[in-house]
Amino acid sequence: MREQKITRRRLLASGSAAATATLAGCASRFENFGGSEEAEGSSQQATESAIDESDAAATVGMVYALGGLDDRSFNDAANRGIQRARLDDGVEYTNHEPGSVAGFADVQAELAGSTSPSYDLICCIGFLQAEGLSEVAPEYTDQQFMIVDSVVDADNVASYVFREHEGSFQAGNLAGLLTTRDVDLGAGATNPDETTVGFIGGLDQPLIHKFEAGFRAGVEHANADVDVLTEYLGNFDDVQGARDIAAEMYDDGADIVYHAAGGAGVGIFQAAQAHGRYAIGVDSDQSRSNPRYADVVLASMVKRVNVAVYDAATATVADSLPAGEVVSLGLDSDGVGVVYGTSLEPAIPDDVREALSTSREQIAAGDIVVPTERASTGGA
């Protein structure tokens, strides 16, 4: 088990009044999408041949993160956002799924140089696209881009970042409160005699560390005596690897495991079912996107990537994309948050719900400052 102290770092916020105004505009959209999450339908596989620019309010190129569509998580959330923009504003789009980090810059440049169709906006989904976009954006200064989960300092790039640590604090608070309770519903149960929970990350890098740091802080806020097991998978698509790590955590006494492992998280749900324990999903309401595991998904830390994509696409239609700015989305704008599982919501006691509501208000008001970094020292 890894025990780590957590240091604090100032939260990333919008860099100007213009970005703040954009964020305020986003807040109402976040409420429209709501905690229930939209129907988790299959992703649309738009192709270049499907684009009819003559009728499009704007044409958008979607460049997805590694793992591609049908990950039931991050990429599918982005896809729902562009689908919504198509329905609401007449936006047309194409989907692109590079198979490697090296391929991101090539696809970005290909779309930026395209004339059939000509793209009004290119959406780059995921922090691994930042390096490529930092090279491509200055070469195509007339092309507008947006990126999710990273900041690219360029006048033609709108950077959308999320305060994942805030939502993860809520996930940790929930886990810390429930692990000492007698919960027995669905295919899982807690073990009140064990005070252990777990976190599994995908890549061992700063963005995913924010999930861990927030989760640990939330657990400690709930109960300082609860141990947190932590492990990193090294990728976002190794379902079996995630299952093996989760199984070991459950064997070691964890009764709730939270993940930030993308599509690999399915393996954690499988392990939860096999061990009769619980899991907390990420990015989307995974009790909806993975209904076969709804009987073990207590909750999900939703990161409304769909709204970031929707906002950027519709802002492009309105000629108001916050290019050159950073839009930071957290609990205060409903950009992140915890939604309870569709099947297991009745298992959440009223006092636990009230505790999460209180901590949400405290974080939004700045009374609780959630750390963004893991400790640089500490045992493994």
N, C-alpha and C positions, 0 to 999 in steps of 0.2 A: 504494500500500500504506500502511496506517495503522500507525504504530509508536507504542505508548503504554506509559508506565509504569503500574504498578498499585499503588494504595494499599490499605491494609488497613482493615477495619472489623470491629468485634466481631460475631461470628455471633449471629443471633437465636436465642434459646433459650427454653424454656418459662418462664413467669413465676412458677411456683409449684410446690410439691411435688405438688399435685394434677395439674398438667399433666405433670410428670415421671413420675408413676405411670401416667398414661394412655399416655405414650410407651413406657414399659416394657411395657405390655400390648400395644402395637402391634407390638413387635419380633417376637413369636412369629407374629403374623399375616403379617408381611412374609415370614418364612421359609416360611410355608405357600404363599404365592403364588409365591415362588421366582424365581430368575434365568431360568428357562426361559420365563417369562411364560405366561399362560393362552392358550388357543386364541383367536385373533383373529376371532371370529365376527361376523356382522353385528349391528348394534345393534338392540335391541328398541325399537320405536316404541310405547310404552305410551300410552294415551289416558285421559282422565278417565272415559270410559264403561267402561273395562276394570277399574276399581277396585271391589273388593268389600270394603268396610271391615269387614264383619262377621267375616270370616275372617283379616284382616290383623293380624300382630303389631304392625305400625306402618305408617303411610302416609307416604310421602316424595314431595315434589315436587322434581324435578330440573330446575334451570335451567342450561342449558349455556352455554359460552363462545361468542363469535362464531365462525362457521364451522360450528357445529352438529355433529350426529352424522355418522358415516361419514367423519370426517377422518383415520381410520387413525392417530390420535395421541392428543392430550390428551382430547378429549371422549369418544372411544370407550373410553379407559381408565377414565374416570369411570363410563361406562355399564356396563362389566364389573363394577365394584365393586358397583353397586346390583343388577345381575342376580345376583351371588353372594349378596348379602344376602337376596334373594328366595328363592333355593334353600335357603340354610342356615337362615334364621330366619323365613321366611314374611312378609317385608316386601313390601308392595305399593307401586307408584310410578307416577308419570306423568312424561313427558318434555316439556320446554318449551325452545324454541330461539329466543330473541329475535333479531331481525335487526339491531339497533343497540344501541349503548351506552345510548342514551336509553330503550330499551325494558326494560332490566333492572329498574329500580325499579318499573315498572308491573306486570311479571309477578310480582316478589317480593311486592308488595302484594296483587295479585289472589289469589295462593295463600294468603297469610297471612289474608286475609279470607274465604276459601272455607269453606263449611259442607258442601258436597257435591262432593268429599269434604272432610273436615277433616284437615289435615296435621299430623302429629306432628313432622315435620322438613322443612325446606326447604334443599336443598343448592345453594349458589351456586358454580358452577365458574368460576374465573378471576378474576384481579386486577381486571379492568375492572368487576366487579360491586360492588366495595367502596364506591364513592361512593353508589350507590343504596341499598345495604344499610345504610350509616351513617344514612340518612334513614328507611328503612322499619323497621328493627329497634326503634328507640325508640317507634314508633307502635303496635307489636304486641308488647308486653312479655311476653305469655303464649305467644307463638309461638317455638319453637326453630329456630335457623338454624345452618348451618355454611357456611364459605367456604374455598375452596382458593386458595392463592397470595397471600393478603393477610391483614392483621390488622384486624379491626373491633372497636373497644373498646366492647363492650356485653355486659351480663350474660346475654343470651339468644343470644349468638353464639359458637360454637366455631370458632376460627381455626386452620386447618391450613396450615403453610408448609413448604417443602422447602428444603434446603440444596443447591440446584442447582449452586452453585459447586464443591461437593465432587465430585459426579458428573462435572461438566465438566472438573475437573482430571484425572480418570482418562481421559476422552476425549482431552484434550490430551496426556497422558503417552503414550497409545497412538499418537496421530498423530505425535508427536515422535520416538518410537522407530522407527516403521515407515517414515517418509519417507526415511530414509537406508539402508533395507534394500532388497534386491532381492526384491520380492513380486510374483508373477505367478500369479494364480489367478482363476477366474471370468471376468468380462468386463473386469476391470481389471488394472492393474499400477502399481507405483510407479516413479519415476525417481530412483535414488539420486544422480544427478548434480545434482539440484535439491533444495534444502533449504527447501521452501516448503509450507505448509498453509494452509487457509482456514477462516473462520467467517462464517456468514450468519445474522443475526438477523431476527426479524419486526419488531416495533415497537422503535424506538430509545428505550428507557425502562429504569428501574433494574432491574426484574426480569430482563429479557433481558441487561442488562449483567453480571449475575451469571454467566450462562453464558459470556459472552466472557471475563470476568476469570478465571474458573476454568480455562477452556480455555487461555488464554495462559500462566497459571502452570504448568499441566501440561506444555505444550510446552517451556517454559523449563527445567523440572525435568528433562525428558528430554534436551534438547539446546539450549543457549543460542544456538546458531548458526542455528537454524531460524527463518525469517521467517513471520509470521502475517498473512495478508491478511484484512481485516475489512470487511463491508458490511452495511447494514440495508435491508430491503425496504420497510418502512413499513406492513406489514400481515401477516396470517397466511394469506392465501388466494390470492395471485397466483402461481400455478404457473409461468406463462410468465416472469414477472419474476424469480423465483428461478432458473429455468433459465438465463436470460440472464446473471445475476450469476455463477452457478457456472461457466458456460462461459468467461466472461472470466477467472475465477480459474484454471481449468485451463489456459487459454491462456497465462497469466502464470507457469506453472510449478508451481502447486499440484497435488499428486497425491492429497491427502486433504482433503475439506471437511466440516466439522461444522456442523450447523444447529440453530437454535432458532427455527424459522419455521412451526411448526404444519403445517397441511395443505399449505402452499406447498412444503414440503420435497420433495414428489414431483418437483418440477421440478429439484431438485438431483440426485436419483437419475437422472433422465432425462439430465441433462448428463454425469453420471459415465459412464453407459453409452455415450453418444455419443463421449466423449473417451477411453474406455478407462482411467478413473481410479476412485477410490474415494470413498465418503462414509461419514459416521457419523450415524446417525439419532438421534431424541430422543423422550422421553416413553414410548414403547412399543418393544418389539422390532420395529423396522420391517422387518427381514428376514422376519418372520412376517406382519405386518399388510399389507405390500406385497411379496408373494413374487415378483412379476415383476421386482423390483429386487434380489433376494437375492444376485445375482451381483456386486453392487458395494457392498453394505452391509457394511462390515467389522465394525461393532458399532453398538450404540445406547446412549445414555445414558438408561436407563429411570428414569422419575420415577413412582413407583407411586401415582398418583392413585387408582387402583382401591382400594388399601388404605385410603387416607384416607376415601373414601366408604363403604367397607365398615365401617370402624371406627365412623364416626359413626352409620351406620344401625343397626348391631347394638348400639351403646352406647345409642341411643334406645330400643330394645326393652328393654334392661336398666335403663333409667332412670338411666344414668350418663354421658350426654353431657357432655364437659368444657366446658360453656357458660361464657363469660367467661374462658376460658383460651386460651393459644397452645400448640399442639402442633407442635414443630419436628422434622422428619424428615430424617435424613442418612445417611451411609454406615454409621454405627454401628448404626442400626436397620434397615439394608437398605432405607431409604426411597428412596434413589437409588443408582445404580451403573451399571457398564458390563456389558452382555452381548454376547458375540461373535455375529456373524451366523451363521445356520444353515448357509449354504453355504460361508462363508469362514473359519469357525473353524479349519480345518486350516492356514490360512496364517499363523496367529499363532504365532511361535516360542515355545518353552518359556521362554526367558530373558525375553521380553517379558511373558508371563503372570506370571512370578515378580516382575518389576518392578512390575506393576500390583497384585499381591497385597501386596507390601511397602508401596507408597505408600498403599493402602487402610488397612492396619493403622496406618501412621504418622498418617494424617489422623484416624482414629477415636480414636487415643490422644492426639491433640493435639500430636504432635511436628511435624506440618506444619500450619500455619495457612493456609488457603486464602483469598485476598482475595475480596471481594465487589464491589468497585468498580473501574471503569476509571479510568485516570489522568485528572486534570482538565487536564493539559497534554500536549503531544506532537503530533507532526506527523500529517497525514492521508496 
